[in-house]
Amino acid sequence: MAVWRVRRPRLEGVRVLAFDPAGRLLLLRHSYGSGKWMPPGGGMNRDEDALAAGKREFEEETGRPLLDGRELLAVDEDLQGASNRVHMVVGRVEGTPRWDGREIVEIALFPLDALPEAMPAGLARKIGEWVERMNAG
């Protein structure tokens, strides 16, 4: 009797919460997917730590370095049947972001009390929880 094992892939990624000197959060919209406002981020390379991945993804997507970056926490999410571990990296951004117009179609800075409505369901609440945790520690 053959025994089949179904293996759910495990993905590792990062999201970056970056704030400007006025305390506004940088969000962006990708040309693919839902087109909704999201924090910058992406997949981690093999043997890459979360902070390095966060800095790399942030600079690739915004054209700016992530300053004073640190890992805040890691959360497990279900991503269409795959296990997805997302590492939250926080830091600062200065200067004017630049985007390529292909992968990233728009970047803006938002006060935490005026996040855009066009965000994935529950993301604004999660951002509030992450910011509370960031300020507590």
N, C-alpha and C positions, 0 to 999 in steps of 0.2 A: 504494500500500500504506500503510495507516494504521499508525502506530507509537504504541503506547500506553505511557505512562509511569506506572508505579505509584509513587506518592509516599507514603512513610511519614511521618506527621506527627511533628514534633519538639516535645516538651513540655518545659517548664522548671519545676522545682519546688524546694522547700526542705524539709529536715528539721532539727529543732532538738534539739540535745543540751543540756539545761539542768540544772544541778546546784544543789542547795540548799547551805547552809553546812556541812552534815554530809557533803557529797560524794555524796549520793544523786541518782540520775537520775530526772527526771520523765518518766513514760510515761502514755499515755492509751488509752482504747478508744473507737472511733467506733460510732455506732448503725448504720452501714452497713458493707458489706464483710464481712470475716472476723470482726470483733469481737475480734481479738487485740490485745495490747498493742503500741503503737507510739510512737515519738517524735512530738511535735506537728509539723505541717507542712502543706504544701499547694502549690497552684499559684502561680506568679509572674505578676503582671500585666505587660502589655506595657510595656517600657522601665523595669521595676522592677529594682533591683539585688538581689542575693541577701540582703544583710544587712537591707535595708528589708523585703523579703518575709518573712524569718525573724522579724523583730520583729513585724510585722503579724499573721502567722499565729499566732505564739505567744500574743500578747495576745488575739486573737479566741478561741482555743481554751481558754485557761487563766484569762483575766481578770487576768493579772499581766503586768507589763512584763518583757522580757528585758533583763537587766543585763549590761554588759561584753561585748556580743555581738561576734563576729567570724566571718568565713567561714573554715572550716577547709580544705575541698577540694570539688571537684565530681566526681561519678562518673556514668558513663553506664550506664543500665539499660535492658533491654528490657521494655516494658510492653505486653503483648498486641499485639505487632506495631508499636508506636510506639517511636520513639527518645525516651528520657526522661532528661534531664540533671537530676540531683539535686544541689543545692548544700547541703553540710552546714554549718550555722551552730551555733556553740557559745556558751554564756554561762551566766549565773547566774540563779536565781530565789529570791526571798524572799517570805515571807508565804504565806497559804493560797490555793491555786488555787480558782477558781470556774468551774463549767461549766454549760452551758445545759440539760442533760438531754435535749436533742433530738439535736444532732450528736454531742456528747461525752456519754458515759454514765458514765464513771469516769476519775478521775485519781489516780495514786498515785506515791510516791517510793520507789525501790528502790536498795539498796546494789548496787554493780556485781558483787559476788560472790553476789548472790541475786536475779538477774533472774527475772521470771516465766517459767514454762514455756510459757504460752499466748502465744507470739510467732511471727511468720512464720519459716519455716525459714531458718536461717543468720543471722538478725538479731542474736542475742546475740554471735556471733563477730565480725560486722561492727562492732558497737558497741565491742567490745574493741579491734579494730584502730584505730578512729577515736579512742578514748581514748588509746591508745599514741601515735598521731600528734599528738594535741592536747598531750600531756605532753612530747613531744620538741621541740616548737616553740613 
